[in-house]
């Protein structure tokens, strides 16, 4: 659950569109219990919606993540590259380790 006050430009929100995470373009408060949000869907469409305090229960802040990251230790990367290099070298060439 996310509060209306926490919905800001650039936020990724789940629950405005069924089964989709949308990015908030901008928002305008309408009193204490309502908010007009302008958001962009994954297909690029920009839409507008009036949400109320009662809608907070259906909304949640989505976390942006990538299918890959650069958080692995460098030693493991070197090991993988060396294994790949050895696997691609012809059997007639002598293999020397890379440090």
C-alpha positions as CSV (number, residue, x, y, z in Angstrom):
1,X,0.0,0.0,0.0
2,X,1.2,3.5,-0.8
3,X,-0.2,6.8,0.5
4,X,-1.4,9.5,-1.9
5,X,1.2,11.8,-0.5
6,X,4.0,9.4,-1.5
7,X,3.0,9.4,-5.2
8,X,5.6,11.7,-6.9
9,X,6.8,12.2,-10.5
10,X,9.1,9.4,-11.5
11,X,7.6,6.8,-9.1
12,X,6.8,3.4,-10.4
13,X,3.3,2.4,-9.3
14,X,1.6,-1.0,-9.5
15,X,-2.2,-1.1,-9.4
16,X,-3.3,1.8,-11.6
17,X,-3.4,-0.4,-14.7
18,X,-4.2,-4.1,-14.3
19,X,-1.1,-6.3,-14.4
20,X,1.2,-3.4,-15.4
21,X,3.7,-1.1,-13.7
22,X,3.3,2.6,-14.7
23,X,5.6,5.6,-14.3
24,X,4.1,8.7,-12.8
25,X,4.7,11.8,-15.0
26,X,3.2,14.3,-12.6
27,X,0.5,14.5,-10.0
28,X,-1.9,17.2,-8.7
29,X,-3.6,17.0,-5.3
30,X,-7.3,17.6,-5.3
31,X,-8.0,18.4,-1.6
32,X,-6.8,15.9,1.1
33,X,-8.5,12.8,-0.2
34,X,-7.9,12.8,-4.0
35,X,-5.1,13.1,-6.5
36,X,-5.0,13.5,-10.3
37,X,-2.1,11.4,-11.7
38,X,-0.7,11.6,-15.2
39,X,1.2,8.4,-15.9
40,X,2.9,6.6,-18.7
41,X,2.3,3.0,-19.6
42,X,4.9,0.6,-20.9
43,X,3.7,1.1,-24.5
44,X,4.3,4.9,-24.2
45,X,0.7,6.1,-23.8
46,X,0.2,8.9,-21.3
47,X,-3.0,8.6,-19.4
48,X,-4.8,10.6,-16.6
49,X,-6.7,9.2,-13.6
50,X,-8.3,10.6,-10.5
51,X,-7.5,8.4,-7.5
52,X,-9.0,8.6,-4.1
53,X,-7.8,7.8,-0.6
54,X,-9.9,4.6,-0.8
55,X,-7.7,3.5,-3.8
56,X,-4.5,3.4,-1.7
57,X,-5.1,-0.2,-0.7
58,X,-4.9,-1.3,-4.3
59,X,-1.7,0.7,-5.1
60,X,1.9,-0.2,-4.3
61,X,5.3,1.2,-5.1
62,X,7.1,-1.0,-7.6
63,X,10.8,-1.6,-7.5
64,X,12.7,-1.0,-10.7
65,X,15.2,-3.8,-11.5
66,X,17.1,-5.1,-14.4
67,X,17.4,-8.7,-15.6
68,X,21.2,-8.4,-15.1
69,X,23.5,-6.5,-12.7
70,X,27.1,-5.8,-12.0
71,X,27.2,-6.9,-8.4
72,X,29.2,-10.2,-8.8
73,X,32.7,-10.3,-7.5
74,X,35.4,-9.6,-10.2
75,X,37.3,-12.8,-9.4
76,X,34.2,-14.9,-10.5
77,X,34.0,-12.9,-13.7
78,X,37.7,-13.5,-14.5
79,X,37.1,-17.2,-13.8
80,X,34.2,-17.4,-16.2
81,X,36.1,-15.5,-18.9
82,X,39.1,-17.8,-18.6
83,X,36.9,-20.9,-18.8
84,X,35.2,-19.5,-21.9
85,X,38.6,-18.7,-23.5
86,X,39.9,-22.2,-22.8
87,X,36.7,-23.7,-24.2
88,X,37.1,-21.8,-27.5
89,X,40.8,-22.4,-28.1
90,X,41.9,-25.1,-30.5
91,X,43.6,-28.2,-28.8
92,X,46.9,-27.6,-30.7
93,X,47.5,-24.2,-29.0
94,X,49.2,-24.2,-25.7
95,X,47.1,-22.6,-23.0
96,X,48.5,-20.2,-20.5
97,X,46.4,-18.7,-17.7
98,X,45.4,-15.0,-17.8
99,X,46.0,-13.1,-14.5
